[in-house]
Amino acid sequence: MLLVVYNASIANNLEMDKPFLEKLAKRLKNLREERKLTQDDLGVNGVSRSMISLLELAKTDVTVTKLKIIADNLGLEVKDLFDFKD
């Protein structure tokens, strides 16, 4: 018997728009810190602390559903997460 293991990801991290994700990362961290929240505080309701960490480091992409949860946890609209200058 031959076992084949294939590592698949919904988000292809090789095709991420790194500069855009870095802007989102900075915005997310600033919003969290303005509210005096820890990554653990923000990583609730289906979003883990490790996901928040990876997002703030621009090390992963994120789904729209997770962005909605993060915005809700911050008391914001999703569009507010993207309120950063180019």
Protein Blocks (a to p, Z undefined) as FASTA:
>chain_A
ZZddddddfbafklpcfklmmmmmmmmmmmmmmnopafklmmgghiafklmmmmmnopac
cdfklmmmmmmmnopafklmmmccZZ
